[in-house]
Amino acid sequence: MVYGLDITPVPEAVQKMAPANAVWAVGIVLNFDYNKPGNDVMSREIFSPDLPDYISDKMLFLGINDWSRYSSASNHSLRSGGLIEHQDLDWNFYHVGTSECLSDYWNGIEPSYLGPRVSGCRLVHADAPSTMTDAGLEVISVRTFEFSYVPSSHTSNTQAVGRYIQAQLVLQCPELLRKMLRVLGSTGEELQRLTNESLNDMASDEGVHQKYTATVARKS
């Protein structure tokens, strides 16, 4: 059985692309208390102790504000030998082909970092292995990839990703940035100015990229 969990109902068109044995549920992982299980699908099946043998999550960097609790819930639920694969994006931006953090020098995007931090979200995922280890999981693999934001002739293998982001994902960035900045109380003209400055920073360097990290851990 395959379970899909999201905070809102998954569109029917997406459900049709999934395997026939997929079961969909609406819920928030951090709201689940395995010491006080209920009668919903999360308690009965998804987070039933020793039931799942594989947990996969992606792009939760702005949605989880208690990673210790998340990792503990995953460890509690997995059967012995089960795996969790955590894939996520850093919100830092780097120079092409290096680990030089460009966003350390960008004044425009700096305020957008503060909103998620105020909410307790983790913007850099290099510490994901330590969080998993503290929860009792055994980290067996950590791989980091360049998530190109702006295509570059210097990194031909990531040009397709950069072009896709510029054509598709950039359209979602203004609303994402506004949500991040509203946490700080930014509104009106100030909110628009900070959003525009952030967008300018993010497209200011050819080959600018983020770090996309895949961490795999196993329950002993």
C-alpha positions in Angstrom: 0.0 0.0 0.0 1.2 3.5 -0.8 0.0 6.5 1.3 0.1 10.1 0.2 -0.2 12.7 2.9 -0.6 16.5 2.3 -2.0 19.5 4.2 -4.7 20.0 1.5 -6.6 17.5 -0.7 -4.5 16.2 -3.6 -6.1 17.2 -7.0 -8.0 14.4 -8.7 -5.8 14.7 -11.8 -2.7 14.0 -9.7 -4.3 11.1 -8.0 -5.0 9.5 -11.4 -1.3 9.5 -12.1 -0.5 7.6 -8.9 -0.6 3.8 -8.5 -3.9 2.1 -8.0 -3.0 1.1 -4.5 -2.5 4.7 -3.3 -4.5 5.9 -0.4 -4.7 9.7 0.1 -5.0 11.6 3.4 -5.2 15.2 4.5 -3.3 16.0 7.7 -0.3 17.7 9.3 2.5 15.4 10.4 3.5 17.5 13.4 -0.1 17.4 14.7 0.1 13.6 15.1 0.8 12.3 18.6 1.8 8.7 18.6 1.2 8.6 22.4 -2.4 9.5 21.8 -3.5 7.9 18.5 -6.9 8.6 17.1 -9.1 6.8 14.6 -8.0 8.6 11.5 -6.0 7.2 8.7 -2.8 8.7 10.0 -3.2 6.8 13.3 -4.6 3.6 11.9 -2.2 3.2 9.0 0.3 5.8 8.0 1.9 6.2 11.4 0.9 2.9 12.9 4.0 1.5 14.7 6.1 -0.8 12.5 3.8 -0.5 9.5 5.7 1.7 6.9 8.8 0.3 5.4 9.6 3.5 3.4 8.9 7.2 4.0 9.7 9.7 1.2 9.4 13.4 1.7 10.3 16.4 -0.5 10.6 20.1 -0.3 9.4 20.6 3.3 11.9 23.4 4.2 9.1 26.0 4.7 6.6 23.6 6.1 8.2 22.0 9.1 9.2 24.0 12.2 10.1 21.1 14.5 12.5 18.7 12.7 13.3 16.7 15.9 9.6 15.9 16.3 9.3 15.0 12.6 12.3 12.6 12.7 11.1 11.0 15.9 7.7 10.4 14.5 9.3 8.8 11.4 11.5 6.6 13.5 8.6 5.5 15.7 6.5 4.5 12.6 9.0 2.7 10.5 9.4 -1.0 10.8 12.8 -2.4 11.7 15.1 -1.9 8.7 12.7 0.6 7.1 14.1 3.7 5.3 13.3 7.4 5.2 14.5 9.5 2.2 14.4 13.2 2.9 14.9 15.5 -0.1 15.0 19.2 0.5 16.3 22.5 -0.8 18.4 25.1 0.9 17.3 28.7 0.7 20.9 29.9 0.3 22.1 30.7 -3.2 25.6 29.8 -4.5 28.0 30.9 -7.3 28.2 28.5 -10.3 30.4 25.5 -9.7 31.4 26.6 -6.2 30.2 26.6 -2.6 30.5 30.4 -2.4 27.3 31.6 -0.8 26.2 34.6 -2.9 23.2 35.4 -0.8 25.4 36.3 2.2 26.1 39.5 0.2 22.6 40.2 -1.1 20.9 42.9 0.9 17.6 42.5 -0.9 16.9 38.9 -0.1 18.1 39.0 3.5 14.7 39.9 5.0 13.1 36.8 3.4 15.4 34.6 5.6 14.1 36.1 8.8 10.4 35.2 8.4 10.9 31.4 8.2 13.5 31.6 11.0 11.0 33.4 13.2 8.6 30.5 12.5 11.3 27.9 13.4 11.8 26.6 9.8 15.2 25.2 8.7 16.6 27.0 5.6 19.8 25.0 5.3 19.6 21.2 5.5 23.2 20.3 6.1 22.1 19.4 9.7 19.4 17.0 8.6 21.7 13.9 9.3 22.3 15.1 12.9 18.6 15.5 13.5 17.9 12.0 12.2 20.7 10.5 14.2 19.4 12.2 17.4 16.0 10.6 16.7 17.6 7.1 16.6 17.9 6.7 12.9 21.0 5.5 11.1 22.1 7.8 8.3 23.4 5.7 5.4 23.6 8.2 2.5 23.9 12.0 2.0 24.1 13.4 -1.5 24.0 17.0 -2.6 23.2 18.3 -6.0 23.2 21.8 -7.7 19.6 23.0 -8.2 20.3 25.6 -10.9 18.2 28.7 -10.6 19.7 30.5 -13.6 21.1 28.5 -16.5 24.8 28.8 -17.2 27.1 27.7 -20.1 29.6 26.6 -17.4 27.4 23.8 -16.2 25.8 22.2 -19.2 24.3 19.4 -17.2 22.1 21.8 -15.2 21.0 24.1 -18.0 17.7 22.2 -18.4 16.9 22.7 -14.7 17.7 26.3 -14.9 15.6 26.9 -17.9 12.7 25.0 -16.4 12.9 27.1 -13.2 13.0 30.4 -15.1 10.0 29.3 -17.2 7.9 27.7 -14.5 8.9 28.1 -10.9 9.9 31.7 -11.0 6.3 32.5 -11.6 5.6 31.2 -8.1 8.4 33.1 -6.3 6.6 36.4 -5.8 3.8 34.8 -3.7 6.3 32.6 -1.9 8.4 35.6 -1.0 5.4 37.6 0.1 4.4 34.8 2.5 7.9 34.6 3.9 8.0 38.4 4.4 4.5 38.8 5.9 5.7 36.9 9.0 7.8 40.0 9.8 4.8 42.3 9.4 5.7 43.7 6.0 2.8 45.0 4.1 1.9 47.3 1.2 4.7 49.2 -0.6 7.4 47.8 1.7 6.3 44.3 1.0 6.4 44.9 -2.8 9.8 46.6 -2.6 11.3 43.7 -0.6 9.8 41.2 -2.9 11.2 42.9 -6.0 14.6 43.3 -4.4 14.7 39.6 -3.6 13.7 38.6 -7.1 16.4 40.8 -8.5 19.0 39.2 -6.3 18.0 35.7 -7.2 18.5 36.4 -10.9 21.6 38.5 -10.6 24.3 35.9 -11.4 24.6 33.5 -14.3 24.5 29.9 -12.9 23.3 30.9 -9.5 22.1 27.7 -7.8 20.8 26.3 -4.6 21.8 23.1 -2.8 19.4 20.1 -3.1 20.2 17.4 -0.6 19.0 13.8 -0.4 19.5 12.1 3.0 18.6 8.5 3.5 18.4 6.9 6.9 17.4 3.5 8.3 15.6 2.4 11.4 17.8 -0.1 13.3 
